[in-house]
Amino acid sequence: MADVLARHVPPHARLTLALSGGLDSVALLHVLLALRDVHPFELRAVHVHHGLSPHADDWAGFCGRLCAAHAVELTVHRVQIARDDPAGIEAAARRARQCVFAALDADFLLTAHQQDDQGETLLLQLLRGAGPKGLAAMSEAQKQPGWRAVQLRPLLNVARADLLCAAQAVGLEWVDDESNQDTRYRRNALRQQVIPLLAQHFPGAGRTLARAAALQADAAELLDDLARQDAREAISGDRLDCGVLARLSIPRARNLLRHFIEQHGQTLPSLRRLDEALHQLRDAHADARVRVNLGLMELWRYRCGAYLVPGKQPRAGAVDWHGEATIRVPAAGVSVRMDRVIGAGLRQTALEAGEVTLGVRAGGERLRVHAGGPRRSLKNLLQEHAIPPWQRERLPLMWCDGRLVWAAGIGFETELCAGPGEAGILPQVEP
């Protein structure tokens, strides 16, 4: 393990060990203590108390005594896990740990994943129908999105059986989580039933599976390289060119669309939903408007470009303005600054004498933006100004005494515009 530290950890770095009290993390602590003098670093430990087992307090106490015996500072985080979480208890516990780990003030977070974990993860992902990224090996060092620390896995090349033999040889003590024997959990079923059977017929199956995961990681990196190459032509800012997408082969276009979605920090949808989105983006008529629900986000096709935007939220009602300098418009998801100016915006006297509300469109709104011109439908004005359809639903509007007097990015009702030298209110959408 010294070579792993030499590759990734500079001298005097701040290391935090994720200590569960089980065999793997206790063995990792033992090795780290032995290496402290050879490779100087600051060592702390963190224990996540899930509260799911009747023995959870005992495990936290064991970790406390172990760290105290070796003068290692330990922090215990108690988290609440919903046993009826739709994603399952395992997923809920994992999310809770990730939240704790993300907030740690450290240079490196060390986790005790070992070689057998690689193989188990590969099989789980394979049975879920994952592609190369899902099947890829865990890496030694990984910068997780939103984490302060780099996650380091020093034991990835060590088999669980070898770890057990070494721990027993030096007389280490650890705790056993009884839930690890519960084969209702899929990973436990693989560990307790499937992988031992595989090993009977395929000696060294754990090493082979770990090697296969590493090869998938190479394949995933090549796909990322290809996506970045295609993105140079296809992606500009927040727009994906549907014409480029249509010229690529289906597998290559799907790879580019995955990359586009991941660029926005979003979780990839199911393959069925991804392929449906790809079909609509590639094959729709040039002037077709496409909207595909991806969960929290929506994928829109507009003017031959694809855009990823927040999903539709429940619409809040209009809010009244009583002279505030800034007013929040929940329905639009923005704040509007009401700047007091001279000779621009809407007449201050008219607004202060009327009932002013801000909100979003409900349909049928009309606005006269040119003196002497007709009062035109907001729908046509939005089209003329090329306001994307997903922005139209959340465009901030202002009414005075029930009449539309301002639409962001469109203009003002000319009858209420402030004249030269006249006090005005100029609405400005805050970014």
N, C-alpha and C positions, 0 to 999 in steps of 0.2 A: 504493500500500500504506500510505501514511501515514495515510489515513483509517481504515483498519482498526485501526491502533495507537491512534489517537485515540479510537475507539469503545470499545475494550476494555482498553487497557493504561494504568494510572496511571503517572505519573512515578516513576522509580527502581524499577520492578518488576523482578523477577528472571526473565529469559527464558532458556530452554534450547532450542537449535535441534537437531532431529533431523537430523544430517548424514550422508548416505550416501556423498557424494562425487559423486553423479550431477548431471545438469544442473539439475534443479529445486531441490535443496537448496543447491547452490553459488550459483545465482542468488539464492535467498532470502538467503543469507549476505551476498552482495554488497550487496543493498538494505538489509539491516539495518545493515551497517557505515556506509552513507551516511546513515542516519537517526539514528544514535546521538547526534549533536550536536544535532539538531533536537528529538528526543523522547528525553530521557535515560532509559536503562535499563541494567541489568546484563546482559551477554550471555555465555552459555556455550554449549558444544556437546556433544552426545553421539553416539557412533558405535557401532552394534550390529554386532559381528563375528560373522556367522553360521557362518563356516567351511565354507560349502557350495561355494565356488568356489576354484580354485587361485590366484586373484588376490586373495583376501580380505585377505591380509596387505598387499598392495600398496595396496589401497583404504584400509585403516586408516592406512598410512604417508602416503598422499596427504592424507588429512584432517588428520593431525597436522601436516604441513608447512604446509598452508593456514591452519590456525588459529594456528600459531606465527608466521606472517608477519604476522598481524593482531592479535596479542596477545589471542587468544580462548582461554580455557581449554577443553580438550577431554578428555572421559572416554571411554575405549573399554571396552565391555562385551563379553566373549566369551561366547557362549551355545552350548549343545549342541543340535543339531537332529537328531531321529531321522528318517532318510531313509525309513523304512518306517512312519511315522506313519499311522494309519488315515484321518485327515482330509486327508492329503497334505502335501507339503513346504511349500507356500505357507502353508497354515493353521498348520502347526507353527511356521514362522518368524514368522508374525504374532503368535501367542501369546507367543513368546519376547520379541519387541519390546514387546508390551503389558506384560509383567511388568517389564521394565527401565523403561519409561516411567512405570508406576504408582508406582515407588519413588523417582522423582526429587524432590529437594527444590528446587522452583522454584514460582514463581507461574504461569508459563505455559510450556507445551511447544509449540513451533512446528513444524509439519509442512508439507512443501512440496506438499500436494495442490493440483492446479490444475484448470482447467475441464474438460479432457478426462477427468480421473479421475472427475468426476461422471457424465459420459455413459457411461463404461465400467462404472461401478458400477450405474447404472440398468439397462443392458442385461443384465448378469450376473444381477441380482436378478429382472428380468423373466423371464428364461429359467429361473430356479429356481421361478417361480410365486409370487413374493413379493407381499404386499399393500402398501398405501400406506406403512406404516412401513419396509418393506424397500426400497421404491422412492424413499423420501424423500432429499432432497439432504443431503450433509454440511453442517453448519453452520459458520459462521466461528469461533464460540467454543462449546465443548462441555465440560461437566464430566462426565468419565467416572467410572463407579462405582469407588470404591476408589483413585482417583488423587489425589495431592496437588495436582498442577498442573491448570490449565484448558488443554485442548487448543485451540490457535489455528491456523487455516489461512488465512494472509493472501493466498494466491495463487489463491483459488477462482474469481475472475472473470477470470483470465488464461489464454488458450489456450496450449497447448504450443508451437505454431508461433511465436507472438509472443514467448514466453519464449526460444526458441532464437535468434530474430533479435536480440533485445536482448543475449543473452549473447555472441553472436559479434561484435556491434558494439563491445563494450567489451573483447574479447579474453579472456574468461574461459576457464579450462581446467577440465575435469571428467573423471570416469572413466565408462566404459560397462560396464554389467553384461551379459555375454554371454547370461545366462539370459533377458534381456528379449526376445531374438530367438527363443526356443524356443516355437514355436506349439503345443507339446503342453500348455502352460499356457493355460487358457481366457482369462484376461485378455489375454495376449499375442496370442492368436489374434484376439480382438476388435480389439486395437490395430493389429496388423500387417495383417490381412486384411479384417475385416468393416467397420470404421469408415471406412477409406479408400474402400471401394466405396460405402458409404452417402453419403459426401461427394461422390462423383462425380454422384450423382443428386439429392442433397439438400444443396445448398450451405449452409454454416453449420450442419451437423448437430450438431457439438459443442455450439454455443451452444443449439440447440433442445433437445437432450437434457438439458442442464444446467437449462434453464428448466422442462422437464417434471418433473425431479426436485424442483425447488423447489415446484412446484404440488402434488406428492405430499406434500411436507412439510406444506403447508397443510392438505391433506386429513387427514393423520395427526393433526395437532393438533386438528382438529375432532372426530375420532373419540375422541381422548383426553378432550376436554371433555365429550362425550356420555357416555363411560364414567364419568367422575367424577360427573356428574349422576345417573346410574343407581345408582352405588355408594352415594350418600347414603341411599338406601332399602334397598339390597340387601346391603351389606357392614357387618357390625358386628364389629370386632376381627378375629379370624381366621376368621369364619363368613360364607359367602355364602348368602343365602336362596334356596333352590331354587324357592320359590313365585314370587318376583319374576322369577327367570330364566325360568320357564314362561310368565309373562304377556307377556314381551317378544317381538317378532318374532325370527325365527331370526338374521338378521344382527346385530341389536342385542344379542341374548343372547350371541352369539359374541364380540362386541366387549367386553362386560362380563366374560366369562370370561377373555379375554386379559388384560384389565386386572387381574383378581384374581390371575392367575398372575404377572404382571409385578410386582405389588405385593410379592410374596414374593421378588423378586430372581431368579426362575427364567427359564431360556430357554424360549421358547414351543415346544411340540411341533409335529409336522407337522399340516397341516390335517386329514388323515384322522383322526389320533388326537384332535385337538381336537374335531372334530365328533362322534366316538364318545362322548367324555366329555360333551359338551353334550347329546346324545340321552339318555344314561343319567341325567343329573342332572335333566333336564326331565320325562322321561316315566315314570320309575320310580314304583311305588306309594309312598304316603306312608311306609310302614314298611319299604320296601326298603333293603337295605344295598348300596351300590355302591362298587366300588373299581377305579380306573382307573390303570394304570401309566403314568407320564409320564417314565420314565427314573430320574433320581436322586430324584424326588419321586413321591408317589401322591396322587390326588384321591379323597377319600372322601365319600360321601353318608351322613349320619347324622341322623335326626330332622329331616328336611326342610332340612338345612343341608349345604353343601359345605365341606370342609376340605382344605387342602393340607399334607401331612405328609411327613417323610423316608421314602424307600423302605425296604423291608424289608432289613435287614442280616443277614449270617451270624450265627447265634446262638452266643455264647460259653458256656462252661460256668459252673457255679456256683463261687463263691469262698469260701474258709474265713475265718472271723473269729477272730482270736486276741487280742482285747482292744484293737485299734486304735481311736483316737478317731474316725477317718474311714476308710471302706473304699470303694474303687472297685468298682462292679458293672458290668463291661463289657457283659454281656448286656442290661442295662437302659439303658446309656449315661449313667448318673448316678453320683454318689457319695452314700453314706449316712453321715450323722454319727451316732455312737452316744453320745448325751448321757447322762451319769450324773446321775440325779435321785433324789428321794425321793418315794415314794408314787405313782409313775406309771410307765407303760411295762411292761416285762417284768422279772420278778425277776432281779436280777443274779446271785444265787447259782445259779439254775437254768441260766442261760446259761453261766456260767463253769465249771459242772460238766459241761456237755454239749458236743457237737460242733455248732457253729453254722455254717451256710452261708447265703449270699445268692445269689439268681439270679432267674430269671423262670419263669413257669408253663410246664408241659409238658402239662397236662391232667389232670383227675381230682383236683385238690387240694380239700381240705375244711378248714373253719375254724369254730370255735365263738366267736362274737363276743358272745353274751349268756349270762350265768350261768344255768345250768339249762336253756338252750335246746339245740336239736339242733346237731350239727356239720353245717354246710351246705356245698354245693358252691360253690367260688370262682366258678364261671361264673354262678350265680344272684346271688351277692353283687355281682359286677361290674355285672350288669344293673340291679339295684336301686339301686346308687349312681350309675347313669348314667355310668359310665366309658366314654369313646368307644372303639370297637373297636381303633383303631390304638394306643391307649395300653395296652390290655390285654396286648398281646404283649410290652411292655417294662416292665410294672409290677414294681417291685422287691418281692421276697418274701424272707422269712427262715424257715429251718427250724432246729429244735433236735432233734438225735438223730432226724432223718428226719421229724419232725412239723412241719407248717406252723404257725408261731406269730405271723406278722405279714404283712399285706398292706398296702402303702402306700395311704392313702386309704380303707381298708376298716376295719381294726381289728386287735386282738390276740386270741390264743387266751386265753380267760378263765381257764383253769386255771393259766396262767403269769403272770398279771398281778400286779404288785407291789401289796401292800396298804398301808394307811396307815402311814407312818413306815418303810416298808421300802425298801431300796436297789433302784433300778430302772435299766434301760437303756431309753432312749427313742429309737428310730430316727427320724431326720429326713432326708428327701430334700433334698439341697442343690440350689438352683436352678441 
